[in-house]
Amino acid sequence: MTERYEVHEHDVLVIGAGGAGLRAAIEASAQKASVGLVTKSLLGKAHTVMAEGGIAAALAHVDPQDGWETHFQDTMKGGSFLNHWRMAQIHAQEAPDRVRELEEWGALFDRTADGRILQRAFGGHKWKRLAHVGDRTGLEMIRTLQDRGVHMGLEVYMECTVTRLFLDGGRIAGAIAYWRESGKLVVFRAPAVVIATGGVGKAYKVTSNSWEYTADGQALAFEAGAELIDMEFVQFHPTGMVWPPGVMGLLVTEGVRGEGGILRNAKGERFMWKYLPEARRNEYAASEEEARRWLDASVAGKQTDARRPPELSTRDNVSRAIYTEVKEGRGSPHGGAFLDISYLPAERVMKKLPSMYHQFLELADVDITKQPMEVGPTTHYIMGGVRVNPDTAAATVPGLFAAGEAAAGLHGANRLGGNSLSDLVVFGRRAGEAAAAYARGLGGNRPRIAEAEIEAEARDLAAPFERAGGESPYDVHHALQQCMNDLVGIYRTEKELERAIEELAKLKARAAKVRIVGTRIYNPGWHLCRDLRNMILIAEAITRSALLRKESRGAHSRLDYTNPDAALGKVNHCCVRAGETMRVSATPLPEMPAELKRLFEAAPQPVGAKA
Ligand SMILES: Cc1cc2nc3c(=O)[nH]c(=O)nc-3n(C[C@H](O)[C@H](O)[C@H](O)COP(=O)(O)OP(=O)(O)OC[C@H]3O[C@@H](n4cnc5c(N)ncnc54)[C@H](O)[C@@H]3O)c2cc1C
C-alpha cells in the first residue's frame, strides 16, 4: 500500500447530514451506539435546508377532520398505489409525533390564532396538513436537528465524500471516503451503515436540486448488492424558475399555490381545470367563485364547504399541464406558465412567502406582489431508491440501512409535497434505532475490511490523475444531463429510452477515461469523476426501469402507452447488480391488509384497476 489513510471506528456510520441522516444519528446515539456522521458538505448545509413549503402530518390543528387514515389514503392515491402500504401507514401514523418532537426540540413553527402549529394546504393533501415556518421550513428543521445532534455528542466528518462500502462475507464492514479539502483518504470501520445521501437531480439538465444530488447513496448501495426499486419514477416539480437562464430550474415552492397562486397561460386562461383527472375532479372547486371562497376561508382560518383550487392537483399532473400548454403554443415568453399571487395583499405575500419574494426580486427583477412569476417543470425528486424493510429501514444487505430520499417505498409512483420532510424524521428515526440494535446484536463478531479492497479503491480514485490523455469530466457530465433531459424526461417513448440506453453505455466508457490535472487539494473536477460514475449508473437504472414500465402511471408518462396497465399496478421494478451488469425485473407488491383496503372502498378505484 503506497497511500496512507486515517481510520475511524464506529458502531453506526451515517452517510448524509440532511434531515434523514441527522434524525438517524440522533436515534442511534440515544441507543448508546458510537455514531459517525459523514457529510460531503458542511454541517447545516445539506439539501434539506432548501425545503420550503412544509412537513406533512395529520395534526388536525386547522382541519379537525384530518387523521392518519386520510393522510395514508392521500399518500397511497398520490403514489398510484405502488407505495409499500406498511411504509405509508407508519408514516401517516408517526408523522404527528415527529413534528411535535421537533417542536419540543426547539423548532418554531408558524402558529394558529390560538397558539398551535399552523398547517397549510398542499397539492394532493385532502386537508390543510403542512406544518411550516414561512417558506423556510427545511432551514428550521436542520437547525433544530443539528442542535440536538451536536448536544448528543455525534462525531461529525464534514466535507468528506464516501466512495465505496466494504463487505465481509456479504455483511457491511465499513466504508472509504476522501476529505474534499486535502484529497486524503479515510477508512471507517463500522458494521452498520445508514445511507441518507438524498437524490439524483444533477443527472438532469434542469433541476431544483443542490450540487450534492449526484446519486451517491443509491450507487454505493447498488454496488454493495442492495436492491433499488421504483427508479423510473422521477418527479418533475411543476414550478421551477424559467428565467433568467442562470437560475433555470430553481424551485418556486408549492406553498405559492397553497397560498392561492393561480396558473394562467399566455392567453390569460386559468388552464388547470382542463387537466384535472376525471376520477378526482370532484375533490376540486368547480368555479373561480368556489376556489376564491376556499382561499378566503383558508386565510381567515375558518372552515368551509368550498373545495380546493385546481392548482392544488398533484405535481405530476400540474407538470404535464404546463408542459402541454407550452408545447401547444400558449406558453409565457420564456417557455413556461404564469403563476400569479399578486392579487393578494402585499403584506400577506411577504409574510407567507418571504423567500419567494426575495428570490424573484433579486434573481429575476420581478416583484411578485405586483407581477406574475414565470414558471415551468424542473427535475425535483426521485421516488425510487434503496429497497428497505418498512419497520426497520434495513436494506437487503445485512448491516445496510437507508432513509430519506435515498430510500424507496413510501411514495410509490409519485410523492406528495410535504411528505418528504415527514419521511426523513419518521424513517430516519427507525433507521437509527435499527442500525444501533443490529450493531449491538453482533457482539464481538464484527466484520473486517480486507486491506486489498482499500488498496483497489485507492488506485481507482487516483486513476484520473495518472492518464496521459482523456477528456474533461465536465464534458461528459453535460452530455449526461442533455441525454436525460431529452430522452428520459417528463414524457417518454420506447425509441427514446432505447436511444438513452445506447448513449449511457457510451458515456460510461467516456467516464472511465476522464482525465484530471492539478492536485487532490480541493479539486472539484476530481470530485466529479466519482460523482459522474454514480450518476451514469443511476441514470441507467432510471432508464431501464422506465423502458420496462409500458404504461403511464404517476410521474412516469409514456407517449406510446398512455394508459395505466392493471398488471403493472401490482409490481415494482427492481434493479440489482449481476456481475458487471444491471438486472431489472418486476417484483410483486405486498398485499394490503383488509382493514386498510376498507379505507378505499368508498373512494374511486385505484389507477389502473380496470385497465
Ligand atoms: C428547493 C426544494 C424545496 C423542497 N421543499 C420541500 C418541502 O417543503 N417539503 C418536503 O417534504 N420536501 C421538500 N423538498 C424535498 C426534500 O427537501 C428532500 O427530499 C429532503 O430534504 C431530502 O433529505 P435527505 O435527508 O434524504 O437528504 P439531504 O438533505 O439531501 O442530505 C443528503 C446528505 O448526504 C450527504 N452526501 C451525499 N452524498 C454523500 C457522499 N458520497 N458522502 C458523504 N456524504 C454524502 C450530503 O452532503 C448531505 O449531507 C424540497 C426539495 C427542494 C430541492
The ligand as a Gaussian input file, in Angstrom:
#p B3LYP/6-31G(d) Opt

LIG

0 1
 C      -35.903000      23.513000      -3.301000
 C      -36.542000      22.333000      -2.632000
 C      -37.596000      22.510000      -1.770000
 C      -38.203000      21.414000      -1.134000
 N      -39.238000      21.630000      -0.285000
 C      -39.792000      20.573000       0.368000
 C      -40.844000      20.772000       1.309000
 O      -41.280000      21.891000       1.557000
 N      -41.361000      19.683000       1.921000
 C      -40.914000      18.420000       1.691000
 O      -41.417000      17.482000       2.276000
 N      -39.895000      18.211000       0.805000
 C      -39.320000      19.253000       0.157000
 N      -38.295000      19.034000      -0.727000
 C      -37.706000      17.707000      -0.815000
 C      -36.814000      17.494000       0.407000
 O      -36.186000      18.700000       0.759000
 C      -35.736000      16.448000       0.181000
 O      -36.297000      15.303000      -0.390000
 C      -35.110000      16.078000       1.513000
 O      -34.636000      17.225000       2.169000
 C      -34.008000      15.056000       1.377000
 O      -33.441000      14.870000       2.650000
 P      -32.391000      13.726000       2.932000
 O      -32.110000      13.766000       4.387000
 O      -32.836000      12.466000       2.319000
 O      -31.114000      14.214000       2.119000
 P      -30.316000      15.611000       2.138000
 O      -30.896000      16.638000       2.991000
 O      -30.061000      15.946000       0.739000
 O      -28.949000      15.197000       2.729000
 C      -28.062000      14.400000       1.993000
 C      -26.762000      14.395000       2.744000
 O      -25.925000      13.395000       2.200000
 C      -24.627000      13.927000       2.001000
 N      -23.986000      13.117000       0.980000
 C      -24.409000      12.823000      -0.269000
 N      -23.539000      12.009000      -0.874000
 C      -22.539000      11.781000       0.019000
 C      -21.339000      11.029000      -0.010000
 N      -20.984000      10.322000      -1.087000
 N      -20.546000      11.041000       1.080000
 C      -20.868000      11.760000       2.177000
 N      -21.995000      12.481000       2.265000
 C      -22.818000      12.488000       1.194000
 C      -24.883000      15.364000       1.655000
 O      -23.721000      16.141000       1.827000
 C      -25.984000      15.691000       2.663000
 O      -25.414000      15.953000       3.920000
 C      -37.722000      20.117000      -1.388000
 C      -36.670000      19.933000      -2.277000
 C      -36.082000      21.024000      -2.909000
 C      -34.993000      20.806000      -3.893000

